[in-house]
Amino acid sequence: DNLLGAGMSVGYSTTADIDRKGTELEITYPQAFDGWTSVGFFRGRFDDGKRTSFAIDRPFYSLDTRYAARAACSDEDRIDSIYNGGEIVSEFRHRLRKAEVAGGWSPGLVAGWTQRYSLGALIEDNAYLAEPGRTPTNPLPVDNDLRALFLRFELVEDRFLKVKNYNLIERAEFFVVGFNMRLQVSRSLPGLGSTRSDWLYAATISDGYVFSSSRIFQAAANVERRIASTGLPMTQAGAVFKYYAPQAGRSLLYARLAVDQIRGGGIADQLLIGGQSGLRGYPSRYQAGEQRALFSIEKRAYTNWYPFRLARIGGAAFFDAGRAWGGPNQNTVNGGLLTDLGIGLRVAMDRAAFANILHLDIAVPLNRVEGIKSVQFLVKTEFSF
């Protein structure tokens, strides 16, 4: 970070997960030109392909910012996998190219509210191929080219709450407890090179409420109509509810309920659950379906331990319950409601450039069948507790 005092960040890393392993190079300059424009470049080489992206972005960096602009492009070549019961059942090569240019204007903060208007164009080309030596998905997803113009509207209420020891450890947090809305409508045009003509949209809405004793309730809902792997439009909708209740002795009770569903998608668009996508006591992507529900409750603890003044330590005891069902790729061996119990250690890297929190979890599945380990160990890095 801050290479030679210029404000530029350069990173090189090796990465490995259940999908792929490889190396990544990332260069970012978050304060280019006027000090508010970010320029970023990413290059990754993996055992199944590569990814390159570039973006220059001057966002609406404050509620009173009057204009924004963005240009971005990416080129990715990878192998996508279809899972059932946590095991790969088929694979295909996916080549994805994306680009976007957009400009936005806002009248600024007026009477506690901010409105933002953006106009832009986007490109998204998807190509799918059978990969030699791999079991192909049948049928393969359908190639699709998208060229669209879009109009975006955002509405933000200036209402935030400053708290501590909610999603971070001993760091100030600003919770969004005001009304937020974002609506984007796109029109794909064959005259610009689209495979088909369609109206597409994406909408999100969220709000929050603060009870006594700094208890916070947040709710969000979203709906999106986009092109599916079948080459035809599909709709995805969902909602998330979160509840934070501070307890005595530097602890907090946290609960989260998420539900979502898809309509009109193919096997490659299925909703997944298990492991890092929820249900920590089960293998990643253990269930797939067109509907999904997940409930989690945690008892979080935030300690005063600050070893070497480098990291802050916390912990959590948790219970998860959820299921994904419906569609052509359901888990027929263990497809019902799944539950688990576990405990986890949280290590907040206090001297890192970002508030990264290392999660070390041990989870026990309560609906175990043959092929599932009696104890699951998960290690990952998140931006929150």
N, C-alpha and C positions, 0 to 999 in steps of 0.2 A: 504494500500500500504506500501511496505518496512517494513514488519513485523519484529520487533525487530532489525531493521537495516540490515536484511539479504537479502534484495532485493526481498523477496517473497511477493505476494499479495494474500489475502484471502478475499473472498466475499460471503455473504449470502443474498439472496433477495427473496421477494415475487413478483410475476408477474401476470398480468391479461390482456388479450386482447380478441378480438372477437373470437379467436379459443380456448383458454384454460386459466386456471389459476393454479398456483402452486408455488412451492418453488425451488430455485436453489442454489447450492453450487459450487463455482469455486475457484480453487487454481492454481496459475501460478508462475513460477520461470523463469523470462525472461533472466537471466544471469547465467545459470547453466554451470558447467564444465569450458569451455574456455572463458566464458563471453559473448559468442554470441549464445549459444544454449538456446532455450526456452522449458520448460517442463510445460505442462498444463493438468489439470484434471477438468472435469465438470460432475455434477450429478444433474439432475432435476427430480422432482416428480410432476406430474400434475393430474388434475381431469380426464384426458382421457388417461393417460399412463405415460411413463418415458423416460428419455434420459440420456445416459452415454457416455462420450468420453474421450479419452486420446491421447496426442500427444507429441512427442519429435521432435524438429525441429531446425536444424542449417541452416538457409536460406542463400542465396546470399545477405548478409547484406550490401554490397557496390558494386559499379561497378567494383572494382578491386578484389573482393573476388574470390578465385580460386576453392573452392569446397563447396558443400552443401549436406545435408542428411536429411531425414525425415522418421518418422514412426508414423502412426496414426491409430486409430480404434474408432468406435462408434457403439452404439446399441440403437435404438430408437423404441418406440412403441407408436402410436398415432392414433387419429381419424382424417381423412381428410374429408373435406366437399366440396360439389359441390354447387356453388352459381348461382342464376339467379335473376337479379333485386335487388341484395343486400341481398337476402334471401336464407337460406339453403334449397335446394331441395332434397338432398340425402347425405348419409354419409357412410363411410366404415373404417374399421381398417386397418392400414398400419404398417407393421413391416419391419424396414429397418436396415440392418447391412452393415457397410462399413469398409474397411481397406486399407491401402496404405503403401508401402515402396518404397523409391526412393533415388537415389544418383546422384549428379550432379558435373560437372567439367566445368571450364571456363578458357580461357587463360588470363583473366583479361581485363583491359581497354587498348585498343590498338588503337591509332590514333582517339580517341574520340568515339569509339564504343566498346560495350561489347557483346560477344557471350557466350551463356550458353547451355550446353548439359546435359540432364538428362535421366536416364533409371530407370524404376521401374515396379512394379506390383500392381494391385489393385483388390479388391473384392467389389462387391455391390450386395446384395441379397434383393429382394423386395418380400414380401408376403402380400396378401390382403384377408381380411375376412369380411363377413357381420357382423355387430354389432347388437346384440339383442336389441330390443327397438328403433332402428333407421331405417329410410327409406333407404334401400340399393340402391346403384347405379346399374343401369341395362344397360349393363352388368357390372359386377365387373371387375376391372383391372386384368390383367393376371400376375400370379407369374413369376418371372424371376430371375435367378442367373447369375451373371457376374463375370468371372475370366479372367483377361486380363493382357498382358504385354504392356508397352507403352514406346514410345520414344518422348522426348520433346526438342524443340529448341526455344531459346529466343534470340532476337536481340534488344539491347537497345542503343539509341544514347544519349551521354552525353550532353544534352542541356536542361537546366532548367532556369526558370525566377523567381527571388525573388520579391514578391509583398506583399502588405498588404491591408486589407479590400476588399477581394474578396469573399472567402468562409468562412473566419473567421473574428473576430473583433479584431483589434489591435494586431494581432499576425503575425509573419513572415510566409509566405506561399511560397512553391517552386513548381511552376507550371511546369508540364511536357509539353514541347513544342517541343521535339525531336521525332524522329520516334521510335516506339516500335512495335515489332511483337512477337507473341507467337504461336507456332504450336505444337499440340500433336496428335500423331497417336497411336491408340490402336488396339490390336488384341485379341479378345475374343476366347478362346480355350475350346472346350468341354472336351478335355483331362484333363484340370485342374478343371473341374466341371461347366463350363458355360452351360446354357440352349441351346445356339446356337452359331454357329461360325459366327463372323462378323468383318468387319473393321469399326472402329469408329474413329472419329476425332473431334478436336476442334481447331479453329483458331481465333485469334484476331489481329487486326492491328489498330494503332492509330498514329496520328501526330498532330502537332500544328503550329500555325503561329502567330507571334507578329506584330501588326500594330503599327503605331505611336500612341503616347499618351497612351501607355501600354494597348491598346486593344488586346484581345487574342481570337483567334478562335481555337477550338479543334474539331477533328473529330475522330470517332472510328467506326469500323465495326467488326462483329463477325459472325461465322457460326459454327454450331455444329451438329454432327450426333451421336445420342445416342439411347438407348433403351427406348421406350415409355411405357406407362401404358398398351398398347395393347400387349406387349411382342415382338413387332417388331421394327425395327429401324425407327426413325423419324429424321427430319432435322429442325433445328431452325436457322434463320438468322435475323440479325438486324443491325441498324446503329444509332449512336447518334451524334448530332452536338450541340456544345455549343459556346456561344459568350458572352464575358465580355467586357463592355465599361464603364470605369470610367467617372463619371460626376462631375460637380462642386458641392461644398458643401458636401463633404464626402458621396457621393452617387454613385451608380453603376447601369447600365442597364444590365440585364442578360436575355438571351434567350436560350431556349433548345428545340430541336426537336428530337424525338425518334420514330423510326418505326421498327417493327419486324413482323415475321410471322413464323408459323410452318407448316410442311407438314408431314402427316402420323401419327399424334398423335391421342389419344383418348380423351374422355370427361374430364378425369382427367389431361390432359396436356394443356388445353386451356389457352390462354393469358387473363389476367384479368386487368380491369381498373376501377378506382373509389376509392375515399377516400385516404388512405395512399399509394396506388399504382398509384397515379395520379388522376386528376380531383377532386380537394379538395372540390368542392361543392356538391358531390354526395356520397351515401353510399359506403363503401368499397366493391370491387368486384361487382360493379353494372352491368357491361357488361362483357361478355366473348366471345372469338372468336378465329379464326385461324390467323387473322390479327389484328394489333393494331398500332395506331398512336397517339401521344400526343405532343402537342405544349404548352409551357409555357413561359411567359414573366414576369419579375419582375423588379420593381424599388426598389432597396435596399438602405437603409440608415443606416449609422454607426455613433452612437452618441459618445460624450465624457463622457457620464454618466457612472460612475464607483462606484456604491453604495457599501460602506464598503470595497472597494477594493477586492470584491469577485466575481463580475459578471459584464460583459460589456453588454450594451443594444443596440439593433438594431431593425429595422423594415422593412417591405416590403409590397408593394401593388402588387397584381398579377392578371393575367388573364390566364386561362387554356382552352384549346380546344382539344378534342380527341374523340376517338371511338375505340371499339373492335367489330369485326364482323366476320361472316363466321363460319362454323362448326355446330355441333349438339346442341349447348347450347346457342344460341343467345338470347339476351333480345328482346322479341317480343313486349313489351309494349312501350319501349323507346329506340330503338336500333339505332337511328341515331346519327349524330354528336352532342356532348354535350359541353357546354361552362359554365364557371363560373367566377365570380369576387370575390376578397377578399382582406383582409389585415391581417397582422400577426406581432406578436411580437417575437423577437429573443433575448434569454438570454444566453450569452456565459459564462459557468462556468469556470472562469479564474483560479481558484485554484484547479480545479479537475485534476486528474492524466491524463485524456484525454481531448481533446478540445471538450467536449460535448456541443451541443447547443440545448436549449429547444425551440421548436416551438409551439407557441400558435396562431392558425389560425382561422379566421372567414371567411366563404365563402358562397356566394349566388349562387345557381344554376340558370342559365338562360334558361334552357330547362326543367323546373319542370313539373312533372305530379303527379297525386294522389299517395300518399305513400312516397313522398320525402319531407323532412322538408324544410321550406323556408330558413332556415339558418343552416349551418353545422358548428359545433365546433370541431376542431381537436387539440389534444395535443400529442406530440411525441418528442423524443430525437434523434437528428441526429449528425453526425460528421462534418457537414458543414451547411452553412447558408441556 
